[in-house]
Amino acid sequence: MINLPWVKIGLFAGGVLFGTAGIKILSSKDAKKCYANVTAAALRAKDSVMETVTSVRENCGDIFAEAKEINARRDADEDAVIEDASEDAADDETTEE
């Protein structure tokens, strides 16, 4: 138990030394160059993702427009069938009289 304070002091001193050395390493010219390259790669990746998203949006818009056309044609066909059925029913009533 007597060595415990020295261990804590040693760990604290090691942490301070490591932190100081880390700050020096992280702020060096080589590290900054590395940060710039990583940031540039991230920006290129973002541009690539945005192009893909734009392409997907355009395709979704085309699909949506085509689906609306299909539904409009289907509704028109159903209306035509209903009108034909009502005309046939009216013709049947006039022939029965």
N, CA and C atoms as a LAMMPS dump frame, in Angstrom:
ITEM: TIMESTEP
0
ITEM: NUMBER OF ATOMS
291
ITEM: BOX BOUNDS ff ff ff
-5.0000000000000000e+02 5.0000000000000000e+02
-5.0000000000000000e+02 5.0000000000000000e+02
-5.0000000000000000e+02 5.0000000000000000e+02
ITEM: ATOMS id mol type element x y z
1 1 1 N 0.817 -1.194 0
2 1 2 C 0 0 0
3 1 3 C 0.861 1.257 0
4 2 1 N 2.078 1.193 0.438
5 2 2 C 2.955 2.362 0.487
6 2 3 C 3.34 2.791 -0.924
7 3 1 N 3.417 1.887 -1.88
8 3 2 C 3.808 2.205 -3.255
9 3 3 C 2.66 2.799 -4.058
10 4 1 N 1.436 2.719 -3.559
11 4 2 C 0.262 3.189 -4.295
12 4 3 C 0.351 4.668 -4.692
13 5 1 N 0.758 5.59 -3.837
14 5 2 C 0.852 6.991 -4.276
15 5 3 C 1.872 7.183 -5.392
16 6 1 N 2.963 6.432 -5.375
17 6 2 C 3.971 6.577 -6.434
18 6 3 C 3.43 6.061 -7.771
19 7 1 N 2.599 5.029 -7.711
20 7 2 C 2.003 4.503 -8.929
21 7 3 C 1.07 5.555 -9.532
22 8 1 N 0.261 6.171 -8.697
23 8 2 C -0.651 7.212 -9.194
24 8 3 C 0.123 8.399 -9.75
25 9 1 N 1.168 8.794 -9.045
26 9 2 C 1.983 9.921 -9.528
27 9 3 C 2.648 9.553 -10.845
28 10 1 N 3.128 8.315 -10.96
29 10 2 C 3.768 7.856 -12.201
30 10 3 C 2.776 7.829 -13.356
31 11 1 N 1.566 7.34 -13.089
32 11 2 C 0.545 7.318 -14.138
33 11 3 C 0.153 8.726 -14.574
34 12 1 N 0.041 9.631 -13.611
35 12 2 C -0.288 11.018 -13.938
36 12 3 C 0.82 11.639 -14.786
37 13 1 N 2.072 11.456 -14.398
38 13 2 C 3.21 12.017 -15.135
39 13 3 C 3.277 11.413 -16.537
40 14 1 N 3.022 10.109 -16.632
41 14 2 C 3.03 9.465 -17.947
42 14 3 C 1.924 10.018 -18.827
43 15 1 N 0.751 10.252 -18.256
44 15 2 C -0.349 10.821 -19.021
45 15 3 C -0.041 12.214 -19.516
46 16 1 N 0.567 13.032 -18.656
47 16 2 C 0.941 14.393 -19.058
48 16 3 C 1.979 14.337 -20.172
49 17 1 N 2.975 13.46 -20.021
50 17 2 C 4.023 13.326 -21.042
51 17 3 C 3.434 12.853 -22.367
52 18 1 N 2.57 11.837 -22.285
53 18 2 C 1.941 11.31 -23.495
54 18 3 C 1.046 12.374 -24.144
55 19 1 N 0.313 13.128 -23.337
56 19 2 C -0.549 14.183 -23.86
57 19 3 C 0.25 15.275 -24.536
58 20 1 N 1.348 15.666 -23.929
59 20 2 C 2.2 16.709 -24.511
60 20 3 C 2.81 16.232 -25.819
61 21 1 N 3.321 15.014 -25.82
62 21 2 C 3.917 14.466 -27.044
63 21 3 C 2.832 14.31 -28.11
64 22 1 N 1.637 13.901 -27.692
65 22 2 C 0.538 13.732 -28.646
66 22 3 C 0.151 15.038 -29.299
67 23 1 N 0.124 16.106 -28.516
68 23 2 C -0.222 17.424 -29.083
69 23 3 C 0.835 17.847 -30.084
70 24 1 N 2.096 17.612 -29.775
71 24 2 C 3.18 17.967 -30.703
72 24 3 C 3.053 17.17 -31.997
73 25 1 N 2.764 15.874 -31.863
74 25 2 C 2.648 15.023 -33.053
75 25 3 C 1.431 15.433 -33.879
76 26 1 N 0.318 15.68 -33.22
77 26 2 C -0.908 16.012 -33.937
78 26 3 C -0.86 17.37 -34.62
79 27 1 N -0.001 18.268 -34.153
80 27 2 C 0.08 19.589 -34.762
81 27 3 C 1.268 19.728 -35.702
82 28 1 N 1.926 18.634 -36.035
83 28 2 C 3.067 18.699 -36.945
84 28 3 C 2.594 18.888 -38.39
85 29 1 N 3.547 19.268 -39.263
86 29 2 C 3.218 19.498 -40.672
87 29 3 C 2.739 18.215 -41.341
88 30 1 N 3.386 17.101 -41.026
89 30 2 C 2.98 15.832 -41.631
90 30 3 C 1.564 15.445 -41.209
91 31 1 N 1.252 15.673 -39.952
92 31 2 C -0.097 15.347 -39.475
93 31 3 C -1.129 16.233 -40.169
94 32 1 N -0.824 17.51 -40.315
95 32 2 C -1.758 18.412 -40.99
96 32 3 C -1.964 17.999 -42.448
97 33 1 N -0.883 17.563 -43.107
98 33 2 C -0.993 17.094 -44.482
99 33 3 C -1.889 15.853 -44.537
100 34 1 N -1.731 14.978 -43.569
101 34 2 C -2.566 13.782 -43.495
102 34 3 C -4.035 14.168 -43.282
103 35 1 N -4.282 15.123 -42.387
104 35 2 C -5.661 15.584 -42.142
105 35 3 C -6.277 16.153 -43.417
106 36 1 N -5.483 16.913 -44.17
107 36 2 C -5.98 17.515 -45.407
108 36 3 C -6.332 16.424 -46.418
109 37 1 N -5.486 15.397 -46.533
110 37 2 C -5.765 14.311 -47.475
111 37 3 C -7.005 13.523 -47.065
112 38 1 N -7.158 13.277 -45.786
113 38 2 C -8.338 12.554 -45.306
114 38 3 C -9.598 13.38 -45.553
115 39 1 N -9.517 14.678 -45.306
116 39 2 C -10.67 15.557 -45.532
117 39 3 C -11.021 15.614 -47.018
118 40 1 N -10.003 15.671 -47.878
119 40 2 C -10.245 15.688 -49.324
120 40 3 C -10.919 14.391 -49.763
121 41 1 N -10.474 13.264 -49.225
122 41 2 C -11.092 11.974 -49.566
123 41 3 C -12.545 11.944 -49.089
124 42 1 N -12.803 12.504 -47.927
125 42 2 C -14.178 12.54 -47.415
126 42 3 C -15.068 13.401 -48.311
127 43 1 N -14.547 14.514 -48.788
128 43 2 C -15.319 15.371 -49.689
129 43 3 C -15.6 14.676 -51.016
130 44 1 N -14.617 13.932 -51.532
131 44 2 C -14.842 13.175 -52.775
132 44 3 C -15.906 12.108 -52.554
133 45 1 N -15.849 11.448 -51.416
134 45 2 C -16.848 10.421 -51.108
135 45 3 C -18.233 11.06 -51.017
136 46 1 N -18.315 12.239 -50.401
137 46 2 C -19.599 12.946 -50.283
138 46 3 C -20.147 13.275 -51.668
139 47 1 N -19.285 13.742 -52.566
140 47 2 C -19.731 14.062 -53.923
141 47 3 C -20.256 12.816 -54.634
142 48 1 N -19.572 11.707 -54.459
143 48 2 C -19.996 10.457 -55.078
144 48 3 C -21.353 10.019 -54.537
145 49 1 N -21.523 10.119 -53.246
146 49 2 C -22.796 9.746 -52.625
147 49 3 C -23.908 10.662 -53.111
148 50 1 N -23.641 11.945 -53.227
149 50 2 C -24.667 12.883 -53.676
150 50 3 C -25.072 12.606 -55.126
151 51 1 N -24.112 12.208 -55.977
152 51 2 C -24.454 11.85 -57.356
153 51 3 C -25.381 10.639 -57.372
154 52 1 N -25.082 9.661 -56.525
155 52 2 C -25.918 8.464 -56.447
156 52 3 C -27.312 8.815 -55.946
157 53 1 N -27.381 9.665 -54.933
158 53 2 C -28.682 10.074 -54.386
159 53 3 C -29.493 10.806 -55.452
160 54 1 N -28.861 11.662 -56.214
161 54 2 C -29.551 12.396 -57.276
162 54 3 C -30.095 11.425 -58.321
163 55 1 N -29.295 10.447 -58.694
164 55 2 C -29.725 9.452 -59.674
165 55 3 C -30.921 8.658 -59.148
166 56 1 N -30.874 8.262 -57.902
167 56 2 C -31.979 7.505 -57.308
168 56 3 C -33.238 8.363 -57.256
169 57 1 N -33.098 9.629 -56.902
170 57 2 C -34.26 10.527 -56.854
171 57 3 C -34.902 10.669 -58.228
172 58 1 N -34.06 10.825 -59.272
173 58 2 C -34.6 10.958 -60.625
174 58 3 C -35.355 9.694 -61.018
175 59 1 N -34.774 8.534 -60.717
176 59 2 C -35.442 7.275 -61.05
177 59 3 C -36.755 7.134 -60.285
178 60 1 N -36.758 7.519 -59.036
179 60 2 C -37.993 7.461 -58.246
180 60 3 C -39.054 8.391 -58.817
181 61 1 N -38.636 9.557 -59.267
182 61 2 C -39.575 10.497 -59.887
183 61 3 C -40.182 9.916 -61.154
184 62 1 N -39.343 9.252 -61.973
185 62 2 C -39.847 8.624 -63.197
186 62 3 C -40.837 7.511 -62.859
187 63 1 N -40.498 6.707 -61.883
188 63 2 C -41.372 5.605 -61.483
189 63 3 C -42.699 6.15 -60.97
190 64 1 N -42.647 7.196 -60.171
191 64 2 C -43.861 7.802 -59.62
192 64 3 C -44.75 8.345 -60.73
193 65 1 N -44.143 9.025 -61.695
194 65 2 C -44.922 9.587 -62.809
195 65 3 C -45.563 8.472 -63.627
196 66 1 N -44.817 7.4 -63.867
197 66 2 C -45.373 6.282 -64.628
198 66 3 C -46.508 5.609 -63.854
199 67 1 N -46.361 5.487 -62.55
200 67 2 C -47.423 4.893 -61.73
201 67 3 C -48.686 5.749 -61.774
202 68 1 N -48.534 7.066 -61.756
203 68 2 C -49.695 7.946 -61.849
204 68 3 C -50.392 7.771 -63.201
205 69 1 N -49.607 7.633 -64.271
206 69 2 C -50.193 7.417 -65.596
207 69 3 C -50.965 6.102 -65.645
208 70 1 N -50.376 5.055 -65.074
209 70 2 C -51.03 3.746 -65.055
210 70 3 C -52.363 3.836 -64.313
211 71 1 N -52.35 4.494 -63.168
212 71 2 C -53.598 4.638 -62.4
213 71 3 C -54.625 5.483 -63.153
214 72 1 N -54.185 6.522 -63.841
215 72 2 C -55.119 7.362 -64.604
216 72 3 C -55.753 6.547 -65.733
217 73 1 N -54.931 5.735 -66.44
218 73 2 C -55.475 4.895 -67.507
219 73 3 C -56.444 3.858 -66.943
220 74 1 N -56.089 3.298 -65.812
221 74 2 C -56.949 2.294 -65.187
222 74 3 C -58.291 2.905 -64.775
223 75 1 N -58.231 4.098 -64.179
224 75 2 C -59.466 4.784 -63.799
225 75 3 C -60.323 5.092 -65.029
226 76 1 N -59.683 5.518 -66.113
227 76 2 C -60.416 5.823 -67.345
228 76 3 C -61.067 4.554 -67.895
229 77 1 N -60.344 3.434 -67.862
230 77 2 C -60.909 2.169 -68.342
231 77 3 C -62.09 1.731 -67.481
232 78 1 N -61.968 1.882 -66.166
233 78 2 C -63.058 1.514 -65.267
234 78 3 C -64.285 2.393 -65.514
235 79 1 N -64.07 3.689 -65.731
236 79 2 C -65.188 4.593 -66.022
237 79 3 C -65.871 4.2 -67.323
238 80 1 N -65.081 3.79 -68.315
239 80 2 C -65.657 3.384 -69.6
240 80 3 C -66.491 2.121 -69.425
241 81 1 N -66.012 1.188 -68.625
242 81 2 C -66.76 -0.051 -68.389
243 81 3 C -68.059 0.252 -67.653
244 82 1 N -68.006 1.127 -66.682
245 82 2 C -69.209 1.502 -65.925
246 82 3 C -70.215 2.195 -66.841
247 83 1 N -69.765 3.094 -67.715
248 83 2 C -70.657 3.787 -68.64
249 83 3 C -71.289 2.797 -69.608
250 84 1 N -70.473 1.841 -70.115
251 84 2 C -71.016 0.831 -71.026
252 84 3 C -72.072 -0.011 -70.326
253 85 1 N -71.817 -0.354 -69.087
254 85 2 C -72.772 -1.179 -68.337
255 85 3 C -74.073 -0.415 -68.1
256 86 1 N -73.967 0.87 -67.785
257 86 2 C -75.187 1.651 -67.551
258 86 3 C -75.946 1.873 -68.858
259 87 1 N -75.255 2.016 -69.988
260 87 2 C -75.917 2.155 -71.286
261 87 3 C -76.624 0.855 -71.659
262 88 1 N -75.966 -0.294 -71.385
263 88 2 C -76.589 -1.589 -71.675
264 88 3 C -77.842 -1.776 -70.83
265 89 1 N -77.775 -1.369 -69.57
266 89 2 C -78.941 -1.486 -68.692
267 89 3 C -80.07 -0.59 -69.194
268 90 1 N -79.753 0.604 -69.673
269 90 2 C -80.769 1.514 -70.194
270 90 3 C -81.371 0.944 -71.47
271 91 1 N -80.564 0.328 -72.331
272 91 2 C -81.065 -0.286 -73.56
273 91 3 C -81.997 -1.45 -73.23
274 92 1 N -81.651 -2.237 -72.224
275 92 2 C -82.484 -3.358 -71.826
276 92 3 C -83.85 -2.875 -71.312
277 93 1 N -83.869 -1.795 -70.591
278 93 2 C -85.129 -1.247 -70.062
279 93 3 C -86.009 -0.74 -71.189
280 94 1 N -85.442 -0.127 -72.23
281 94 2 C -86.248 0.4 -73.321
282 94 3 C -86.773 -0.715 -74.195
283 95 1 N -86.065 -1.797 -74.338
284 95 2 C -86.546 -2.905 -75.155
285 95 3 C -87.619 -3.701 -74.44
286 96 1 N -87.627 -3.692 -73.124
287 96 2 C -88.644 -4.414 -72.357
288 96 3 C -89.982 -3.694 -72.418
289 97 1 N -89.998 -2.448 -72.642
290 97 2 C -91.247 -1.681 -72.642
291 97 3 C -91.968 -1.947 -73.864
